[in-house]
Amino acid sequence: MTTRPEDLMNIANHPAYSMAVPTSEHFLPLAYLAGLSIAAKQPAEVLVDGGTMGALTMTSFVLGCGTMKKTDLVQSAALLPNPAEVPPEHTNT
């Protein structure tokens, strides 16, 4: 999305695609942004990046928001739980 948004059309060929989402329509919002990015001739930028509990990721992109300082906007999600406090069977790690 940040360099070649047109490659989203081939996402189903990625080896991890079947593990990424339960059904393909979960990628529809990303497809809209890819189309807008291509039409604007401007790459999307990462707003939020990172994972939660070792599995869930909610990477978010923005387009046309002017110059963003990566250090201010790119954030990681929650830290992994402390195994001494949360048993492994209660997490996705």
N, C-alpha and C positions, 0 to 999 in steps of 0.2 A: 504493500500500500504506500510505502514511503518512497519507493524508487520506480516500480513497474506495476501500477495498479491493473493494467490489462492482463497480467498473469493470473488474476483472480479467476478468470474463465477456466483455468486448468486445475483449480483447487481440488476437484474430486480425484485427480490422479496422484495427489500427495499420499505417501505411504501411511501417514497417520490420520488421514481424513476420516475414516470410519470410526476412529476413536474420539474425534474432536467434538462432534455434536450428535445428538440423537437423530435428528432429521435435517435434511439439506436446507430447509427454509430458514434455519438459524443464521445462514450466511446472507440472507437477502438485504439486511441493512448495510452490510459491507459492500454488496454489489451496487447499491445506490450510490454510496460514497465513491466507489471506484469509477463509476460512470461520470459523476460530477468532477472528479479529479482529472479524468481524461479530457473532458470537455473544457475544463478551465486551464488545461495544460500546466497543472500545478500539482505536485505531490501532496498527499495527505501527511500530516504530522502526528506523531504519537502524543496523546494527552495523558493517558494513564497506561502503565505497563506493569506487569507482574502477576504473580499467582497467589492463591490463598490455599492454605492447608496442603500444599504440594500438588494440587490438581486443578482447581477452578481458576481460570484466567478470564479477566474481563478487560482485555486490551481495548482502549478507546482511541479513536482518531478524530482529528479536526481538519477542516479545510477552510482556507480563506480567513484565518484569524490574525493575520499580520505576523510580525516577527515575534516568535515565542522564545523565551529563554528556557532551554531544556532543563536546566537545574531547578527551575521554579515549577515546571508543570509535569514532568515525567515522574511518576510516583510508583513505588512498589506497593503491593497490597499487604495484607497482614503478615506478620512473621509466623513461622511455623510454631506450633505449640510446644511447650516444654514437656518432654516425655515423662518427666517425674511428676507432672501435674495432670496430664491428659494421656490415658493409655492409648497405645498405637491403634487398637481396634476401634477407637472412637474417632479416628481421623482418616484422611485419604492418603496419608503418607506411607 
